[in-house]
Amino acid sequence: MHFRDSILQWLRGKLNRNTLPQSFDFQEYESLGDATFDGVEYGKKPQIIEGVVSQRAQSAGILGEHEYMLHGFELVAWMPIDGEVVVEKLYVQRPIPKEHDYPLDFPEMSYQRMSVILSQDQERAVYEKSLPLEGTNLELTAAAQELCQSVIVESDRFGELFLDASIGWFEGEGEWVGQEIDLRFDTENPEELKEMLKTAELLWTDQEEWNTRIRQQAIEDLHQLYNGTWREEKDPELTPNEFADHFSLSSVTIDKDGQFEFWHHDGGLFLEHSIQVYGSVHGGSLRATLAG
């Protein structure tokens, strides 16, 4: 199959030209940019752009007492009409009614044409309305498809690390004091991943010591919280070691600048809340808290 035909066949299952996503007409602000409250400087004049929706998970949130939500989604690649393809992500904020069911409006990897106002740095946009498609740009769709191909990075200690585009992180597996756990790197940039792997290497090289420190931190910050607040009256108080024997490590997340998070199953101690211990390989105190 010719490359152009394969691209068009890929798009055929992604496009819905019959029904346009709902726009939200409101008069609360002079400019759409005023509706975001994100402190970003936007232009005043709407522009028509085309783009391909990324695989990143979408979200919506209510802004205080206002009569609308902001639906957020990304374009993995985009272009102004009669302009050049921009192979950079564009975050789009879309005012919608509070009761609107937004997830089906912009399916991942769908080709869209819309009117937006762009931020001055062209990294963000505020949606005005969708427009009927008049065809698709082959260069744009090819760029988007290439960006969304599976990205795999090979590491010496952890083997293959896979990019999860829906979340925006690399993930793999590692063995921590004899237990297989999930390992996540909070980046989708392979160059940043190289630096994060250095953090993981420092942890794994001295994992016995780190494991002891992390266990002790969880005891220090959460043991008395369990006995004094979360424990049922019918249950006996737990000693520090009994407390620690209930929870178990499930995953490690590596962040930038040497930061890390160790996530544990709570073993029923805190009604299925995760136990998170976080800190840095560069020193400073550890902290343990409940999450979820």
Secondary structure, 3 states (H helix, E strand, C coil): CCHHHHHHHHHHCCCCCCCCCCCCCCCCCCCHHHHCCCCCCECCCCEEEEEEECCCCCEEEECCCCCCEEEEEEEEEEEECCCCCECCCEEEEEEECCCCCCCCCCCCCCEEEEEEEEECCCCEEEEEEECCCCCCCHHHHHHHHHHCCCCEEEECCCEEEEEECCCCEEEEEEEECCEEEEEEECCCCHHHHHHHHHHHHHHHHCHHHHHHHHHHHHHHHHHHHHHHHHCCCCCCCCCHHHHHHHCEEEEEEECHHHEEEEEEECCCCCCCCEEEEEEECCCCCCEEEEEC
